Amino acid sequence: MMPWGLRLPSGIPRNALPFLLVSLINATGSAFMWPLITIYVHNVLHQNYAAAGFVLLLQSSAGVIGQMVGGSLYHRVGPRWLISGSLMIQAVAQLGLIVARTWWPYVLMMTANGFLFAITMPAVNAFIGFRWKEERRRLFTIVYVFNNMGVAIGTSLAGLLASVSFSLTFLFNGLSTFLFAVFFLIYVRRVGERSESDAVTGETIAQAPATTRTLLGQYRVYILMTIGALFIWFATSCWNSGIAPYLNQRGQGVLGYSWLWTINGVLIVVMQPLISWFNRAWGQSLVRRLVVGTLLYMVAFGWMWRAHGLYLDLVIGMVIGTLGEMLVNPTVPALVTETTGRSAPFYLGLVGGVSNAGRLIGPPLFGFLFDSFGVSPILLIAALAAVISAISFQCHGMLNARVAAKAGQVTEG
């Protein structure tokens, strides 16, 4: 057996492979549930689309708190117990959805899921950034690709399983989450929480580098980044709270919507060479990747605003939006991690938690708009939000470049 420390020819650490593969399995299980929330609330619980938006509102609200908690506890608890413990409790909540067949128990379980899942998000990103810091850019992208391979597999099966029983989707989701928790508990004990260079220099990640007040005062490293992420997450909530009810209204429901996400997952894998080429040729700057990605989102939502009468129109919108997603989603944690150093867990939680308010605001607003006016105004608002996001990311890059230039002048002087 090859030792865990050996590297693959591609430059990816050998000991990262088990983590990537199990992340794929976990993402597959997660994809059985989340794309179908709106349809489940409407078709099974017999609530309107505004009520479905209310569920997503509570889930996102819990996620805001969860990401901040996860970022703050990373140094105090450590990734091993923080991530594994949260995942185990989350698995119980997911399995609880099997018996939560009435409105308020379902709302409670979904809120708990949102909180517990959010705790793990900044912790997992920080673990990747600290454990393999020399390769973290590539690993953030690879984790993102593997997760979306899971989405492609999971969503292609989700509609079929849900057409038999939604309980099957909850069962697969809960089991995959529990298996990931057990794996991570054992895995971190074997590979450690620090990179080899940290171990050599005797650095430790057990102590937080500064107080919360001090970290919050460094507004330039997070405020515009957070605004940009908030608006793009707000825009993308139109899929669950606009496109999903639109397809359901047209009689294409579960299968039509889940196949859109299957297309999304397949494209993320297939189009990686195109994105890699862009990153090498034009996207050396992480900020540029964010700006181009959000503008692609704008084109996607703008296209669907003008043309959504045919299912093919939505497929085209998904293709363009997926290109934007491939640039934005892995770049946000990479940029936060690279610019905030040892304080990365805190800022990952802060940026992730506050920007998650976009997902909080979107569902109830879009649910109300759909019940009142249909899907068109939702898509127009999403396109405009993507433009605001692009402007925010560009301003973030300009502000930090100016501060860095001033610091260089001071040093030279």
C-alpha positions in Angstrom: 0.0 0.0 0.0 1.3 3.4 -0.9 1.9 5.7 2.1 -0.7 8.5 2.6 1.9 11.2 2.2 2.7 10.4 -1.5 1.3 12.7 -4.1 -0.4 11.8 -7.3 1.1 12.9 -10.6 -1.5 15.7 -10.8 0.0 17.2 -7.6 -3.0 16.4 -5.4 -1.9 15.0 -2.0 -2.5 11.2 -1.7 -4.1 11.6 1.7 -6.8 14.0 0.3 -8.3 11.3 -2.0 -10.3 9.5 0.7 -11.8 12.9 1.8 -12.7 13.7 -1.8 -14.4 10.4 -2.4 -16.4 10.4 0.7 -17.4 14.0 0.1 -18.8 12.7 -3.2 -20.9 10.1 -1.5 -22.2 12.6 1.0 -23.1 15.1 -1.7 -25.0 12.4 -3.5 -27.0 11.7 -0.4 -27.7 15.4 0.2 -28.9 15.9 -3.3 -31.8 13.5 -2.6 -33.5 16.1 -0.5 -32.7 19.8 -1.0 -33.8 20.3 -4.6 -37.3 19.0 -3.8 -38.2 21.1 -0.8 -40.6 23.4 -2.5 -42.4 20.6 -4.3 -42.6 18.5 -1.1 -44.2 21.4 0.8 -46.7 22.0 -1.9 -47.6 18.5 -3.0 -47.3 16.5 0.2 -47.9 19.0 3.0 -50.5 20.9 0.9 -49.1 24.3 1.6 -48.8 27.2 -0.9 -45.5 28.4 -2.4 -45.3 31.3 0.1 -45.3 28.6 2.9 -42.5 26.8 1.1 -40.6 30.1 1.1 -41.2 30.3 4.8 -39.5 26.9 5.3 -36.5 28.0 3.3 -36.5 31.3 5.2 -36.2 29.5 8.6 -33.6 27.1 7.2 -31.5 30.0 5.8 -31.9 31.9 9.1 -30.6 28.9 11.0 -27.8 28.7 8.5 -26.7 32.3 9.1 -26.3 31.5 12.8 -24.8 28.1 12.1 -22.0 29.4 9.9 -21.0 32.0 12.4 -21.0 29.4 15.2 -18.9 27.0 13.1 -16.4 29.7 12.2 -16.0 30.8 15.8 -15.7 27.3 17.3 -13.1 26.0 14.9 -10.1 26.9 16.9 -11.7 26.1 20.2 -13.2 22.7 19.4 -11.1 21.6 16.5 -12.4 20.4 13.1 -12.5 16.7 14.0 -15.2 16.9 16.7 -16.9 20.1 15.4 -17.6 18.6 12.0 -18.2 15.0 13.0 -20.5 15.9 15.9 -22.6 18.3 13.8 -22.9 15.8 11.1 -24.1 13.0 13.4 -26.8 15.2 14.9 -27.7 16.4 11.4 -28.2 12.8 10.3 -30.7 12.2 13.2 -32.6 15.3 12.0 -32.6 14.1 8.4 -33.9 10.7 9.4 -36.5 12.5 11.6 -38.1 13.9 8.4 -39.4 10.4 7.7 -41.8 10.7 10.6 -42.3 14.5 10.4 -45.3 14.2 8.1 -47.1 17.3 9.4 -46.3 21.0 9.0 -44.7 22.1 12.2 -42.5 19.0 12.9 -41.3 19.3 9.3 -40.4 23.0 9.8 -38.6 22.2 13.0 -36.5 19.4 11.4 -35.6 21.5 8.3 -34.5 24.4 10.6 -32.3 22.0 12.6 -30.9 20.7 9.3 -30.0 24.2 8.1 -28.3 25.1 11.4 -26.2 21.9 11.7 -25.2 21.8 8.0 -24.1 25.4 8.2 -21.8 24.7 11.2 -19.8 22.3 9.0 -19.4 24.6 6.0 -16.7 27.1 7.3 -15.1 24.3 9.3 -14.6 22.0 6.3 -13.3 24.9 4.2 -10.9 25.9 6.9 -9.7 22.3 7.4 -8.9 22.1 3.7 -7.1 25.5 3.7 -5.0 24.6 6.7 -4.3 21.0 6.0 -3.3 21.4 2.4 -2.5 25.1 2.2 -0.1 24.8 -0.8 -2.7 23.1 -2.9 -5.9 24.7 -1.4 -6.9 26.6 -4.6 -7.0 23.4 -6.6 -8.6 21.4 -3.7 -11.4 23.9 -3.3 -12.2 23.4 -7.0 -11.9 19.6 -6.8 -14.1 19.4 -3.7 -16.6 21.6 -5.5 -16.5 19.4 -8.6 -16.8 16.2 -6.6 -19.7 17.6 -4.7 -21.5 18.4 -7.9 -20.8 15.0 -9.3 -22.8 13.9 -6.3 -25.5 16.4 -7.2 -25.6 15.0 -10.7 -26.0 11.5 -9.4 -28.3 12.4 -6.5 -30.7 14.6 -8.4 -31.0 12.1 -11.3 -32.3 9.6 -8.7 -34.1 12.0 -6.4 -37.0 12.5 -8.7 -37.4 8.8 -9.3 -37.2 8.0 -5.6 -39.6 10.9 -4.7 -42.1 9.6 -7.2 -42.2 6.4 -5.2 -41.8 7.9 -1.7 -40.2 11.0 -0.3 -39.2 9.0 2.8 -36.7 7.1 0.6 -35.0 10.4 -0.2 -34.8 11.3 3.6 -33.4 7.8 4.4 -30.6 8.0 1.8 -29.7 11.6 2.9 -29.5 10.6 6.6 -27.4 7.5 6.0 -24.9 9.3 3.8 -24.5 12.1 6.4 -23.9 9.6 9.2 -21.3 7.7 7.2 -19.5 10.9 6.4 -19.5 11.8 10.1 -17.9 8.5 11.1 -15.4 8.7 8.3 -14.3 12.2 9.2 -13.9 11.3 12.9 -11.4 8.5 11.9 -9.8 10.3 9.0 -8.7 13.4 10.8 -7.2 11.3 13.6 -5.0 9.7 10.9 -4.0 12.6 8.7 -3.9 15.4 11.4 -5.4 18.9 11.3 -2.2 20.8 10.1 -0.1 21.0 7.0 3.3 19.4 7.1 5.0 22.8 7.0 3.0 23.9 10.1 4.1 20.7 11.8 7.8 21.3 11.0 7.7 24.9 12.3 5.8 23.9 15.4 2.8 26.2 14.5 -0.5 25.4 16.2 -4.0 26.2 15.2 -5.4 25.7 18.6 -5.3 29.4 19.5 -7.5 32.0 17.9 -5.3 34.8 16.5 -7.3 37.8 17.8 -10.5 38.8 19.6 -13.8 38.9 17.8 -13.9 42.7 18.1 -10.5 43.1 16.5 -11.4 40.7 13.6 -14.7 42.5 12.9 -12.8 45.8 12.8 -10.9 44.6 9.7 -13.9 45.4 7.6 -12.0 45.8 4.3 -11.3 42.1 4.1 -14.9 41.0 4.3 -17.5 43.7 3.9 -17.7 44.0 0.1 -17.0 40.3 -0.3 -20.0 39.6 1.9 -22.3 42.0 0.0 -21.3 40.4 -3.3 -21.9 36.9 -2.0 -25.2 38.0 -0.4 -26.6 39.3 -3.6 -25.6 36.3 -5.7 -27.0 33.8 -3.2 -30.2 35.9 -3.2 -30.3 35.6 -7.0 -29.7 31.9 -7.1 -32.6 31.3 -4.6 -34.9 31.9 -7.6 -34.2 28.3 -8.7 -36.0 26.8 -5.7 -38.5 29.5 -5.3 -39.2 30.5 -8.9 -38.3 27.8 -11.4 -39.4 24.9 -9.2 -43.0 26.2 -8.7 -43.1 27.3 -12.3 -42.3 23.7 -13.5 -44.7 22.3 -11.0 -47.4 24.6 -12.3 -46.8 23.4 -15.8 -47.0 19.7 -14.7 -43.3 19.0 -15.0 -42.8 19.0 -11.2 -40.3 16.7 -9.5 -38.7 15.1 -12.5 -38.4 18.3 -14.6 -36.8 20.2 -11.8 -34.5 17.4 -10.6 -33.2 16.9 -14.2 -32.2 20.6 -14.4 -29.9 19.9 -11.4 -28.7 16.7 -13.0 -27.7 18.8 -16.0 -26.0 21.2 -13.7 -23.9 18.5 -12.0 -22.9 16.9 -15.3 -21.8 20.2 -16.8 -19.7 21.0 -13.7 -17.7 17.8 -14.4 -17.6 18.0 -18.2 -16.7 21.7 -18.5 -13.9 21.6 -16.0 -11.3 21.8 -18.8 -12.9 25.0 -20.1 -12.9 26.6 -16.7 -9.3 25.5 -16.0 -8.2 27.1 -19.3 -10.0 30.3 -18.4 -8.4 30.4 -14.9 -4.9 29.9 -16.5 -5.4 32.4 -19.3 -7.6 35.1 -17.7 -8.5 34.1 -14.2 -5.2 34.3 -12.3 -7.0 37.0 -10.2 -9.6 35.4 -7.9 -11.6 38.7 -8.0 -11.8 38.5 -11.8 -13.2 35.0 -11.5 -15.9 36.3 -9.2 -16.8 39.2 -11.4 -17.0 37.1 -14.6 -18.9 34.4 -12.8 -21.6 36.8 -11.5 -22.0 38.4 -14.9 -22.6 35.0 -16.4 -25.3 34.5 -13.8 -26.8 37.8 -14.9 -26.8 36.6 -18.5 -28.5 33.3 -17.4 -31.3 34.9 -15.4 -31.7 37.6 -18.1 -32.1 35.0 -20.8 -34.8 33.1 -18.8 -36.6 36.4 -18.0 -36.9 37.0 -21.8 -37.5 33.3 -22.7 -38.9 30.7 -20.5 -41.9 29.3 -22.4 -40.0 26.1 -23.4 -38.2 23.7 -21.2 -35.2 24.2 -23.5 -35.1 27.9 -22.5 -34.6 26.8 -18.8 -31.9 24.3 -19.9 -30.0 27.1 -21.7 -30.3 29.3 -18.6 -29.0 26.5 -16.5 -26.0 25.9 -18.8 -25.0 29.6 -18.7 -25.6 29.8 -14.9 -23.6 26.7 -14.3 -20.5 28.4 -15.9 -21.0 31.3 -13.5 -21.4 28.9 -10.6 -18.2 27.1 -11.5 -16.3 30.4 -11.2 -18.0 31.8 -8.1 -18.6 28.9 -5.7 -15.0 27.5 -5.2 -13.5 31.0 -5.5 -15.3 32.6 -2.5 -13.7 30.3 0.2 -10.4 30.3 -1.7 -10.2 34.2 -1.6 -11.3 34.4 2.0 -8.8 31.8 3.1 -5.9 33.3 1.2 -6.5 36.9 2.4 -7.3 36.2 6.0 -4.6 33.6 7.0 -4.9 32.1 10.5 -8.2 34.0 11.0 -9.8 32.2 8.0 -12.3 30.1 10.0 -13.8 33.2 11.6 -14.1 35.1 8.3 -15.4 32.0 6.4 -18.1 31.8 9.0 -18.8 35.5 9.0 -18.9 35.9 5.2 -20.8 32.6 4.8 -23.3 33.4 7.6 -24.1 37.0 6.7 -24.2 36.4 2.9 -26.5 33.5 3.6 -29.1 36.2 4.4 -29.5 36.3 0.6 -30.9 32.8 0.7 -33.0 34.0 3.7 -34.6 36.9 1.9 -35.0 35.2 -1.5 -37.5 32.4 -0.8 -40.3 34.3 1.0 -40.0 37.2 -1.4 -39.9 35.0 -4.5 -42.7 32.8 -3.1 -44.9 35.9 -2.7 -44.0 37.2 -6.2 -44.7 33.8 -7.8 -48.1 33.5 -6.1 -49.0 37.0 -7.2 -47.3 37.6 -10.5 -45.6 34.4 -11.8 -42.0 33.7 -12.6 -41.0 36.7 -14.8 -40.4 39.4 -12.1 -38.4 36.8 -10.1 -36.0 36.3 -12.9 -35.6 40.0 -13.6 -34.8 40.7 -10.0 -32.3 37.8 -9.9 -30.5 39.3 -13.0 -30.3 42.7 -11.4 -29.0 41.2 -8.1 -26.2 39.4 -10.1 -25.1 42.8 -11.5 -24.9 44.3 -8.0 -22.9 41.3 -6.9 -20.4 41.8 -9.7 -20.0 45.5 -8.8 -19.4 44.5 -5.1 -16.7 42.0 -5.9 -14.9 44.4 -8.2 -15.0 47.1 -5.5 -13.6 44.5 -3.0 -10.7 43.8 -5.3 -10.0 47.5 -5.9 -10.2 48.4 -2.2 -7.8 45.6 -1.1 -5.4 46.3 -4.0 -5.2 50.0 -2.9 -4.6 49.0 0.7 -1.9 46.6 -0.3 -0.2 49.2 -2.5 -0.2 51.7 0.4 1.3 49.1 2.7 4.0 48.4 0.1 4.9 52.1 -0.1 5.1 52.4 3.7 7.4 49.4 3.8 9.7 50.8 1.1 9.8 54.2 2.8 
